[in-house]
């Protein structure tokens, strides 16, 4: 209720948010002007005094008082979770899995790994009848994992912001807000750019997760 207006957002942040469920813009509509570095100013025709939102290049962004820029969520993901002893020593292990996905015309969203574990997050809509079972069987045959499990009904929540990398305690604040709302976190992923933190929760907890994180950061 009563969401705060995003005053300034970079093209890069916008791409993260629209990809993860914020349907205000379509990438093909934004791409021509973003490549030229042309700023966009969105105004409210119902409130002419409102400052609106500016979409700019990173270099054009002036001081931003907010730690995060926005939060977006998307349902309908599935996780293929594998366990294999000393997986990190096996040259080409991940390549075998990616080849299996490519052969079956399946793209993946994220691939968090541990020493002996690997999770592949895939949009559930890609799995036509029989494809998931076929992929699992191929992974068993070519990669011989000790255990493989399919976890359905996962939602992905993206917390996006250009100031997150320079602000201590952002991740702690995210997970504390989810814990206080009794929401179980199934997956965590933070890109090397540190512009976003991706959290996986159950589909049923998607909206409540967004509200909990929003209330923790936006006053």
FIKOLZA-1660 file (N, C-alpha, C; in steps of 0.1 Angstrom, whole numbers, plus 5000, padded with zeros to 4 digits):
% residues 219
   i   px   py   pz ch aa at
   1 5008 4988 5000  A  X  N
   1 5000 5000 5000  A  X CA
   1 5009 5012 5000  A  X  C
   2 5005 5023 4993  A  X  N
   2 5012 5036 4992  A  X CA
   2 5027 5034 4989  A  X  C
   3 5030 5028 4978  A  X  N
   3 5044 5026 4975  A  X CA
   3 5051 5039 4972  A  X  C
   4 5064 5039 4976  A  X  N
   4 5072 5051 4974  A  X CA
   4 5077 5052 4959  A  X  C
   5 5077 5063 4953  A  X  N
   5 5081 5065 4939  A  X CA
   5 5096 5064 4938  A  X  C
   6 5101 5056 4928  A  X  N
   6 5115 5056 4925  A  X CA
   6 5119 5068 4917  A  X  C
   7 5127 5077 4923  A  X  N
   7 5130 5090 4916  A  X CA
   7 5140 5088 4905  A  X  C
   8 5150 5080 4907  A  X  N
   8 5161 5078 4897  A  X CA
   8 5164 5063 4897  A  X  C
   9 5165 5058 4885  A  X  N
   9 5169 5044 4883  A  X CA
   9 5178 5043 4870  A  X  C
  10 5188 5035 4871  A  X  N
  10 5197 5033 4860  A  X CA
  10 5191 5023 4850  A  X  C
  11 5196 5023 4838  A  X  N
  11 5191 5013 4828  A  X CA
  11 5195 4999 4833  A  X  C
  12 5206 4998 4839  A  X  N
  12 5210 4985 4844  A  X CA
  12 5201 4979 4855  A  X  C
  13 5198 4988 4864  A  X  N
  13 5188 4984 4875  A  X CA
  13 5175 4981 4869  A  X  C
  14 5170 4989 4860  A  X  N
  14 5157 4987 4853  A  X CA
  14 5157 4973 4847  A  X  C
  15 5168 4969 4840  A  X  N
  15 5168 4956 4834  A  X CA
  15 5167 4945 4845  A  X  C
  16 5173 4946 4856  A  X  N
  16 5172 4936 4867  A  X CA
  16 5158 4935 4872  A  X  C
  17 5152 4947 4874  A  X  N
  17 5138 4947 4879  A  X CA
  17 5128 4942 4869  A  X  C
  18 5129 4946 4857  A  X  N
  18 5119 4941 4847  A  X CA
  18 5121 4926 4844  A  X  C
  19 5133 4921 4844  A  X  N
  19 5135 4907 4842  A  X CA
  19 5128 4899 4853  A  X  C
  20 5129 4904 4865  A  X  N
  20 5124 4896 4877  A  X CA
  20 5109 4900 4880  A  X  C
  21 5102 4905 4870  A  X  N
  21 5088 4906 4873  A  X CA
  21 5081 4920 4872  A  X  C
  22 5090 4930 4872  A  X  N
  22 5084 4944 4871  A  X CA
  22 5080 4947 4857  A  X  C
  23 5068 4947 4853  A  X  N
  23 5064 4946 4839  A  X CA
  23 5061 4961 4834  A  X  C
  24 5066 4971 4840  A  X  N
  24 5064 4984 4835  A  X CA
  24 5070 4987 4821  A  X  C
  25 5082 4981 4819  A  X  N
  25 5089 4983 4806  A  X CA
  25 5092 4970 4800  A  X  C
  26 5093 4971 4787  A  X  N
  26 5098 4959 4779  A  X CA
  26 5112 4962 4774  A  X  C
  27 5121 4953 4775  A  X  N
  27 5135 4955 4771  A  X CA
  27 5136 4960 4757  A  X  C
  28 5128 4955 4747  A  X  N
  28 5129 4960 4733  A  X CA
  28 5125 4974 4732  A  X  C
  29 5117 4979 4741  A  X  N
  29 5113 4993 4740  A  X CA
  29 5124 5003 4746  A  X  C
  30 5131 4998 4756  A  X  N
  30 5141 5006 4762  A  X CA
  30 5155 5005 4755  A  X  C
  31 5158 4994 4749  A  X  N
  31 5171 4992 4743  A  X CA
  31 5176 5003 4734  A  X  C
  32 5169 5008 4724  A  X  N
  32 5174 5018 4715  A  X CA
  32 5179 5030 4722  A  X  C
  33 5172 5036 4732  A  X  N
  33 5176 5048 4739  A  X CA
  33 5187 5045 4749  A  X  C
  34 5187 5033 4755  A  X  N
  34 5197 5030 4765  A  X CA
  34 5211 5029 4758  A  X  C
  35 5211 5023 4746  A  X  N
  35 5224 5021 4739  A  X CA
  35 5230 5035 4735  A  X  C
  36 5221 5045 4733  A  X  N
  36 5226 5058 4730  A  X CA
  36 5228 5067 4742  A  X  C
  37 5224 5062 4754  A  X  N
  37 5226 5069 4766  A  X CA
  37 5216 5081 4768  A  X  C
  38 5205 5079 4761  A  X  N
  38 5195 5090 4762  A  X CA
  38 5186 5088 4775  A  X  C
  39 5185 5098 4784  A  X  N
  39 5177 5096 4796  A  X CA
  39 5162 5096 4792  A  X  C
  40 5154 5090 4801  A  X  N
  40 5139 5090 4799  A  X CA
  40 5134 5096 4812  A  X  C
  41 5124 5104 4811  A  X  N
  41 5117 5110 4822  A  X CA
  41 5102 5106 4822  A  X  C
  42 5098 5099 4831  A  X  N
  42 5084 5094 4832  A  X CA
  42 5077 5103 4842  A  X  C
  43 5066 5109 4837  A  X  N
  43 5058 5118 4845  A  X CA
  43 5044 5113 4847  A  X  C
  44 5037 5118 4857  A  X  N
  44 5024 5114 4860  A  X CA
  44 5014 5124 4855  A  X  C
  45 5006 5119 4845  A  X  N
  45 4996 5128 4839  A  X CA
  45 4984 5131 4848  A  X  C
  46 4983 5123 4859  A  X  N
  46 4972 5126 4868  A  X CA
  46 4977 5135 4880  A  X  C
  47 4990 5137 4880  A  X  N
  47 4995 5146 4891  A  X CA
  47 5007 5154 4885  A  X  C
  48 5004 5165 4879  A  X  N
  48 5014 5173 4872  A  X CA
  48 5025 5178 4881  A  X  C
  49 5023 5179 4894  A  X  N
  49 5033 5184 4903  A  X CA
  49 5043 5173 4907  A  X  C
  50 5039 5161 4904  A  X  N
  50 5048 5149 4908  A  X CA
  50 5061 5150 4900  A  X  C
  51 5072 5147 4907  A  X  N
  51 5085 5147 4900  A  X CA
  51 5088 5136 4890  A  X  C
  52 5080 5125 4892  A  X  N
  52 5082 5114 4883  A  X CA
  52 5094 5106 4886  A  X  C
  53 5098 5098 4875  A  X  N
  53 5110 5089 4876  A  X CA
  53 5119 5092 4864  A  X  C
  54 5132 5093 4867  A  X  N
  54 5142 5094 4856  A  X CA
  54 5150 5081 4855  A  X  C
  55 5151 5077 4842  A  X  N
  55 5159 5065 4839  A  X CA
  55 5171 5070 4832  A  X  C
  56 5183 5067 4837  A  X  N
  56 5195 5073 4833  A  X CA
  56 5207 5063 4832  A  X  C
  57 5218 5067 4827  A  X  N
  57 5230 5059 4827  A  X CA
  57 5236 5060 4841  A  X  C
  58 5245 5051 4845  A  X  N
  58 5251 5051 4858  A  X CA
  58 5258 5064 4860  A  X  C
  59 5265 5069 4850  A  X  N
  59 5274 5081 4852  A  X CA
  59 5265 5093 4854  A  X  C
  60 5252 5093 4851  A  X  N
  60 5244 5105 4853  A  X CA
  60 5237 5105 4866  A  X  C
  61 5238 5095 4874  A  X  N
  61 5231 5094 4886  A  X CA
  61 5237 5103 4897  A  X  C
  62 5229 5112 4903  A  X  N
  62 5233 5120 4913  A  X CA
  62 5231 5113 4927  A  X  C
  63 5235 5119 4937  A  X  N
  63 5235 5112 4950  A  X CA
  63 5221 5106 4953  A  X  C
  64 5221 5093 4957  A  X  N
  64 5209 5086 4960  A  X CA
  64 5208 5083 4974  A  X  C
  65 5198 5088 4982  A  X  N
  65 5197 5086 4996  A  X CA
  65 5193 5072 5000  A  X  C
  66 5187 5064 4990  A  X  N
  66 5182 5051 4993  A  X CA
  66 5192 5040 4991  A  X  C
  67 5193 5030 5000  A  X  N
  67 5202 5019 4998  A  X CA
  67 5198 5010 4986  A  X  C
  68 5185 5007 4985  A  X  N
  68 5180 4999 4974  A  X CA
  68 5172 5008 4965  A  X  C
  69 5171 5004 4952  A  X  N
  69 5163 5011 4942  A  X CA
  69 5149 5005 4942  A  X  C
  70 5148 4992 4941  A  X  N
  70 5135 4985 4940  A  X CA
  70 5136 4971 4943  A  X  C
  71 5124 4965 4944  A  X  N
  71 5122 4950 4947  A  X CA
  71 5112 4945 4937  A  X  C
  72 5115 4933 4931  A  X  N
  72 5106 4927 4922  A  X CA
  72 5106 4912 4924  A  X  C
  73 5095 4905 4921  A  X  N
  73 5094 4891 4923  A  X CA
  73 5088 4884 4911  A  X  C
  74 5091 4871 4910  A  X  N
  74 5086 4863 4899  A  X CA
  74 5084 4849 4903  A  X  C
  75 5072 4843 4901  A  X  N
  75 5069 4829 4904  A  X CA
  75 5072 4820 4893  A  X  C
  76 5071 4807 4896  A  X  N
  76 5072 4797 4885  A  X CA
  76 5085 4791 4882  A  X  C
  77 5094 4789 4892  A  X  N
  77 5107 4784 4889  A  X CA
  77 5108 4770 4896  A  X  C
  78 5118 4762 4891  A  X  N
  78 5120 4749 4896  A  X CA
  78 5135 4747 4898  A  X  C
  79 5139 4739 4908  A  X  N
  79 5153 4737 4911  A  X CA
  79 5156 4722 4909  A  X  C
  80 5167 4720 4902  A  X  N
  80 5173 4706 4901  A  X CA
  80 5185 4707 4910  A  X  C
  81 5185 4700 4921  A  X  N
  81 5196 4700 4931  A  X CA
  81 5204 4687 4930  A  X  C
  82 5217 4688 4929  A  X  N
  82 5226 4676 4928  A  X CA
  82 5236 4676 4939  A  X  C
  83 5239 4664 4943  A  X  N
  83 5250 4662 4953  A  X CA
  83 5260 4652 4947  A  X  C
  84 5273 4655 4947  A  X  N
  84 5283 4645 4942  A  X CA
  84 5296 4648 4950  A  X  C
  85 5301 4637 4956  A  X  N
  85 5314 4638 4963  A  X CA
  85 5325 4643 4955  A  X  C
  86 5333 4653 4960  A  X  N
  86 5344 4659 4953  A  X CA
  86 5341 4664 4939  A  X  C
  87 5329 4669 4938  A  X  N
  87 5325 4675 4925  A  X CA
  87 5335 4686 4920  A  X  C
  88 5340 4694 4929  A  X  N
  88 5349 4705 4926  A  X CA
  88 5362 4700 4919  A  X  C
  89 5365 4687 4921  A  X  N
  89 5378 4682 4914  A  X CA
  89 5375 4676 4901  A  X  C
  90 5363 4675 4897  A  X  N
  90 5360 4668 4884  A  X CA
  90 5359 4679 4873  A  X  C
  91 5369 4678 4864  A  X  N
  91 5370 4688 4853  A  X CA
  91 5359 4685 4843  A  X  C
  92 5351 4695 4840  A  X  N
  92 5341 4694 4830  A  X CA
  92 5327 4689 4835  A  X  C
  93 5326 4689 4848  A  X  N
  93 5313 4684 4854  A  X CA
  93 5302 4694 4851  A  X  C
  94 5304 4706 4853  A  X  N
  94 5293 4716 4850  A  X CA
  94 5291 4717 4835  A  X  C
  95 5301 4715 4827  A  X  N
  95 5300 4716 4812  A  X CA
  95 5290 4704 4808  A  X  C
  96 5291 4693 4814  A  X  N
  96 5283 4682 4810  A  X CA
  96 5268 4685 4813  A  X  C
  97 5265 4691 4824  A  X  N
  97 5252 4695 4828  A  X CA
  97 5246 4706 4818  A  X  C
  98 5255 4716 4815  A  X  N
  98 5250 4726 4806  A  X CA
  98 5248 4721 4792  A  X  C
  99 5256 4711 4788  A  X  N
  99 5254 4705 4775  A  X CA
  99 5241 4698 4774  A  X  C
 100 5237 4691 4785  A  X  N
 100 5224 4684 4786  A  X CA
 100 5213 4694 4784  A  X  C
 101 5214 4705 4791  A  X  N
 101 5203 4715 4791  A  X CA
 101 5203 4721 4776  A  X  C
 102 5214 4724 4771  A  X  N
 102 5214 4730 4757  A  X CA
 102 5208 4720 4747  A  X  C
 103 5212 4707 4748  A  X  N
 103 5206 4697 4739  A  X CA
 103 5191 4697 4739  A  X  C
 104 5186 4699 4751  A  X  N
 104 5171 4698 4753  A  X CA
 104 5165 4712 4752  A  X  C
 105 5173 4722 4747  A  X  N
 105 5167 4736 4744  A  X CA
 105 5162 4742 4757  A  X  C
 106 5169 4741 4768  A  X  N
 106 5165 4746 4781  A  X CA
 106 5176 4756 4786  A  X  C
 107 5172 4768 4790  A  X  N
 107 5181 4778 4795  A  X CA
 107 5179 4778 4810  A  X  C
 108 5189 4782 4818  A  X  N
 108 5188 4783 4832  A  X CA
 108 5190 4797 4837  A  X  C
 109 5184 4800 4849  A  X  N
 109 5184 4813 4855  A  X CA
 109 5196 4816 4864  A  X  C
 110 5199 4806 4873  A  X  N
 110 5210 4808 4882  A  X CA
 110 5215 4794 4885  A  X  C
 111 5228 4793 4890  A  X  N
 111 5234 4780 4893  A  X CA
 111 5243 4782 4905  A  X  C
 112 5237 4783 4917  A  X  N
 112 5246 4784 4929  A  X CA
 112 5253 4770 4932  A  X  C
 113 5265 4771 4936  A  X  N
 113 5273 4758 4938  A  X CA
 113 5279 4758 4952  A  X  C
 114 5282 4746 4957  A  X  N
 114 5290 4744 4969  A  X CA
 114 5301 4735 4965  A  X  C
 115 5309 4729 4975  A  X  N
 115 5320 4720 4972  A  X CA
 115 5315 4707 4965  A  X  C
 116 5304 4702 4971  A  X  N
 116 5298 4689 4966  A  X CA
 116 5284 4691 4962  A  X  C
 117 5279 4703 4960  A  X  N
 117 5265 4705 4956  A  X CA
 117 5264 4715 4945  A  X  C
 118 5253 4714 4938  A  X  N
 118 5250 4723 4927  A  X CA
 118 5235 4724 4925  A  X  C
 119 5230 4736 4924  A  X  N
 119 5216 4738 4921  A  X CA
 119 5214 4745 4908  A  X  C
 120 5204 4741 4900  A  X  N
 120 5201 4747 4887  A  X CA
 120 5187 4752 4888  A  X  C
 121 5185 4766 4887  A  X  N
 121 5172 4772 4888  A  X CA
 121 5167 4774 4874  A  X  C
 122 5156 4769 4870  A  X  N
 122 5150 4769 4857  A  X CA
 122 5136 4773 4857  A  X  C
 123 5131 4781 4848  A  X  N
 123 5117 4785 4847  A  X CA
 123 5109 4773 4843  A  X  C
 124 5099 4770 4851  A  X  N
 124 5091 4758 4850  A  X CA
 124 5084 4757 4836  A  X  C
 125 5080 4768 4831  A  X  N
 125 5073 4768 4818  A  X CA
 125 5081 4762 4807  A  X  C
 126 5094 4761 4808  A  X  N
 126 5102 4755 4797  A  X CA
 126 5101 4740 4796  A  X  C
 127 5096 4734 4807  A  X  N
 127 5095 4719 4807  A  X CA
 127 5082 4714 4801  A  X  C
 128 5083 4711 4788  A  X  N
 128 5072 4704 4782  A  X CA
 128 5070 4690 4787  A  X  C
 129 5060 4683 4782  A  X  N
 129 5057 4670 4787  A  X CA
 129 5069 4660 4785  A  X  C
 130 5074 4655 4796  A  X  N
 130 5084 4644 4795  A  X CA
 130 5098 4650 4795  A  X  C
 131 5100 4663 4793  A  X  N
 131 5114 4668 4792  A  X CA
 131 5121 4668 4805  A  X  C
 132 5115 4672 4816  A  X  N
 132 5121 4672 4829  A  X CA
 132 5127 4658 4833  A  X  C
 133 5118 4648 4831  A  X  N
 133 5123 4634 4834  A  X CA
 133 5134 4630 4825  A  X  C
 134 5134 4634 4813  A  X  N
 134 5145 4631 4803  A  X CA
 134 5158 4637 4808  A  X  C
 135 5157 4650 4812  A  X  N
 135 5169 4657 4816  A  X CA
 135 5175 4651 4829  A  X  C
 136 5167 4648 4838  A  X  N
 136 5171 4641 4851  A  X CA
 136 5178 4628 4848  A  X  C
 137 5172 4620 4839  A  X  N
 137 5178 4607 4836  A  X CA
 137 5192 4609 4829  A  X  C
 138 5193 4619 4820  A  X  N
 138 5206 4621 4813  A  X CA
 138 5216 4626 4823  A  X  C
 139 5212 4634 4833  A  X  N
 139 5222 4639 4843  A  X CA
 139 5227 4627 4851  A  X  C
 140 5218 4618 4855  A  X  N
 140 5221 4606 4863  A  X CA
 140 5231 4598 4855  A  X  C
 141 5229 4596 4842  A  X  N
 141 5237 4587 4834  A  X CA
 141 5251 4593 4831  A  X  C
 142 5252 4606 4828  A  X  N
 142 5264 4612 4824  A  X CA
 142 5272 4619 4835  A  X  C
 143 5266 4622 4846  A  X  N
 143 5272 4629 4857  A  X CA
 143 5273 4621 4870  A  X  C
 144 5265 4610 4871  A  X  N
 144 5265 4600 4882  A  X CA
 144 5265 4607 4896  A  X  C
 145 5255 4616 4899  A  X  N
 145 5255 4622 4912  A  X CA
 145 5250 4612 4922  A  X  C
 146 5255 4614 4935  A  X  N
 146 5250 4606 4946  A  X CA
 146 5235 4608 4948  A  X  C
 147 5231 4620 4946  A  X  N
 147 5217 4623 4949  A  X CA
 147 5212 4635 4939  A  X  C
 148 5200 4634 4934  A  X  N
 148 5195 4644 4926  A  X CA
 148 5180 4646 4929  A  X  C
 149 5176 4658 4931  A  X  N
 149 5162 4661 4936  A  X CA
 149 5157 4673 4928  A  X  C
 150 5144 4672 4925  A  X  N
 150 5137 4683 4918  A  X CA
 150 5127 4690 4928  A  X  C
 151 5129 4703 4930  A  X  N
 151 5121 4711 4939  A  X CA
 151 5113 4721 4931  A  X  C
 152 5100 4719 4931  A  X  N
 152 5091 4728 4923  A  X CA
 152 5086 4740 4931  A  X  C
 153 5079 4749 4924  A  X  N
 153 5071 4760 4930  A  X CA
 153 5080 4769 4938  A  X  C
 154 5090 4775 4931  A  X  N
 154 5099 4784 4937  A  X CA
 154 5097 4798 4931  A  X  C
 155 5097 4809 4939  A  X  N
 155 5097 4822 4934  A  X CA
 155 5110 4829 4936  A  X  C
 156 5114 4838 4927  A  X  N
 156 5126 4845 4928  A  X CA
 156 5123 4860 4931  A  X  C
 157 5130 4865 4942  A  X  N
 157 5129 4879 4946  A  X CA
 157 5142 4886 4943  A  X  C
 158 5141 4897 4936  A  X  N
 158 5153 4905 4933  A  X CA
 158 5153 4918 4941  A  X  C
 159 5164 4920 4949  A  X  N
 159 5165 4933 4956  A  X CA
 159 5176 4940 4949  A  X  C
 160 5173 4952 4943  A  X  N
 160 5182 4958 4933  A  X CA
 160 5186 4972 4939  A  X  C
 161 5199 4976 4938  A  X  N
 161 5203 4989 4942  A  X CA
 161 5218 4991 4939  A  X  C
 162 5221 5003 4935  A  X  N
 162 5235 5007 4932  A  X CA
 162 5243 5010 4944  A  X  C
 163 5237 5013 4956  A  X  N
 163 5244 5016 4968  A  X CA
 163 5246 5004 4977  A  X  C
 164 5241 4992 4973  A  X  N
 164 5242 4980 4981  A  X CA
 164 5256 4976 4984  A  X  C
 165 5265 4977 4973  A  X  N
 165 5278 4972 4974  A  X CA
 165 5286 4980 4984  A  X  C
 166 5283 4992 4987  A  X  N
 166 5290 5000 4996  A  X CA
 166 5284 5002 5010  A  X  C
 167 5273 4994 5012  A  X  N
 167 5266 4996 5025  A  X CA
 167 5266 4983 5033  A  X  C
 168 5273 4982 5044  A  X  N
 168 5273 4970 5052  A  X CA
 168 5259 4966 5057  A  X  C
 169 5257 4953 5058  A  X  N
 169 5245 4949 5065  A  X CA
 169 5232 4948 5056  A  X  C
 170 5234 4950 5043  A  X  N
 170 5222 4949 5034  A  X CA
 170 5216 4935 5035  A  X  C
 171 5225 4925 5032  A  X  N
 171 5220 4911 5032  A  X CA
 171 5214 4907 5046  A  X  C
 172 5220 4911 5056  A  X  N
 172 5215 4908 5070  A  X CA
 172 5201 4914 5071  A  X  C
 173 5199 4926 5066  A  X  N
 173 5186 4932 5067  A  X CA
 173 5175 4925 5059  A  X  C
 174 5179 4920 5047  A  X  N
 174 5170 4912 5039  A  X CA
 174 5166 4899 5046  A  X  C
 175 5175 4892 5051  A  X  N
 175 5172 4879 5057  A  X CA
 175 5165 4880 5071  A  X  C
 176 5169 4891 5078  A  X  N
 176 5162 4893 5091  A  X CA
 176 5147 4896 5088  A  X  C
 177 5144 4904 5078  A  X  N
 177 5130 4908 5075  A  X CA
 177 5122 4895 5071  A  X  C
 178 5129 4886 5063  A  X  N
 178 5122 4874 5059  A  X CA
 178 5120 4864 5071  A  X  C
 179 5130 4864 5080  A  X  N
 179 5129 4855 5092  A  X CA
 179 5118 4860 5101  A  X  C
 180 5117 4873 5102  A  X  N
 180 5106 4879 5111  A  X CA
 180 5092 4876 5105  A  X  C
 181 5092 4874 5092  A  X  N
 181 5079 4871 5086  A  X CA
 181 5076 4856 5085  A  X  C
 182 5085 4848 5091  A  X  N
 182 5084 4834 5091  A  X CA
 182 5085 4828 5077  A  X  C
 183 5093 4834 5068  A  X  N
 183 5095 4829 5055  A  X CA
 183 5108 4822 5053  A  X  C
 184 5107 4810 5048  A  X  N
 184 5119 4801 5046  A  X CA
 184 5126 4805 5033  A  X  C
 185 5139 4807 5034  A  X  N
 185 5147 4810 5022  A  X CA
 185 5153 4797 5016  A  X  C
 186 5150 4795 5003  A  X  N
 186 5154 4783 4997  A  X CA
 186 5167 4784 4989  A  X  C
 187 5170 4797 4985  A  X  N
 187 5182 4799 4976  A  X CA
 187 5186 4813 4978  A  X  C
 188 5199 4815 4978  A  X  N
 188 5205 4829 4978  A  X CA
 188 5216 4830 4967  A  X  C
 189 5215 4841 4960  A  X  N
 189 5225 4844 4949  A  X CA
 189 5228 4858 4948  A  X  C
 190 5241 4862 4949  A  X  N
 190 5245 4876 4947  A  X CA
 190 5255 4877 4936  A  X  C
 191 5252 4885 4926  A  X  N
 191 5261 4886 4914  A  X CA
 191 5274 4893 4918  A  X  C
 192 5284 4891 4909  A  X  N
 192 5297 4897 4912  A  X CA
 192 5297 4912 4912  A  X  C
 193 5287 4918 4905  A  X  N
 193 5286 4933 4904  A  X CA
 193 5280 4938 4917  A  X  C
 194 5273 4930 4925  A  X  N
 194 5267 4934 4938  A  X CA
 194 5256 4944 4936  A  X  C
 195 5250 4944 4924  A  X  N
 195 5239 4954 4921  A  X CA
 195 5226 4947 4926  A  X  C
 196 5226 4934 4928  A  X  N
 196 5214 4928 4932  A  X CA
 196 5216 4916 4941  A  X  C
 197 5207 4913 4949  A  X  N
 197 5206 4900 4957  A  X CA
 197 5194 4893 4953  A  X  C
 198 5196 4880 4949  A  X  N
 198 5184 4872 4945  A  X CA
 198 5181 4862 4956  A  X  C
 199 5169 4861 4960  A  X  N
 199 5165 4852 4970  A  X CA
 199 5154 4843 4965  A  X  C
 200 5155 4830 4967  A  X  N
 200 5145 4820 4963  A  X CA
 200 5136 4817 4975  A  X  C
 201 5123 4818 4973  A  X  N
 201 5113 4814 4984  A  X CA
 201 5102 4806 4977  A  X  C
 202 5093 4800 4985  A  X  N
 202 5082 4792 4979  A  X CA
 202 5073 4802 4972  A  X  C
 203 5066 4797 4962  A  X  N
 203 5057 4805 4954  A  X CA
 203 5046 4812 4963  A  X  C
 204 5042 4805 4973  A  X  N
 204 5031 4810 4982  A  X CA
 204 5036 4822 4990  A  X  C
 205 5049 4823 4992  A  X  N
 205 5055 4833 5000  A  X CA
 205 5060 4845 4992  A  X  C
 206 5057 4846 4979  A  X  N
 206 5063 4856 4970  A  X CA
 206 5059 4870 4975  A  X  C
 207 5046 4872 4975  A  X  N
 207 5041 4886 4978  A  X CA
 207 5044 4890 4992  A  X  C
 208 5043 4881 5002  A  X  N
 208 5047 4885 5015  A  X CA
 208 5061 4888 5017  A  X  C
 209 5070 4881 5009  A  X  N
 209 5084 4883 5009  A  X CA
 209 5087 4897 5005  A  X  C
 210 5081 4901 4994  A  X  N
 210 5083 4915 4988  A  X CA
 210 5079 4925 4998  A  X  C
 211 5068 4923 5004  A  X  N
 211 5063 4933 5014  A  X CA
 211 5072 4934 5026  A  X  C
 212 5077 4922 5031  A  X  N
 212 5086 4922 5043  A  X CA
 212 5099 4930 5040  A  X  C
 213 5105 4927 5028  A  X  N
 213 5118 4934 5024  A  X CA
 213 5115 4948 5022  A  X  C
 214 5104 4952 5015  A  X  N
 214 5101 4966 5013  A  X CA
 214 5100 4974 5025  A  X  C
 215 5093 4968 5035  A  X  N
 215 5090 4975 5048  A  X CA
 215 5103 4977 5056  A  X  C
 216 5113 4968 5053  A  X  N
 216 5125 4968 5061  A  X CA
 216 5134 4980 5055  A  X  C
 217 5133 4983 5043  A  X  N
 217 5142 4993 5036  A  X CA
 217 5136 5006 5033  A  X  C
 218 5123 5006 5030  A  X  N
 218 5116 5018 5026  A  X CA
 218 5108 5024 5037  A  X  C
 219 5111 5036 5041  A  X  N
 219 5104 5042 5052  A  X CA
 219 5093 5052 5047  A  X  C
% end
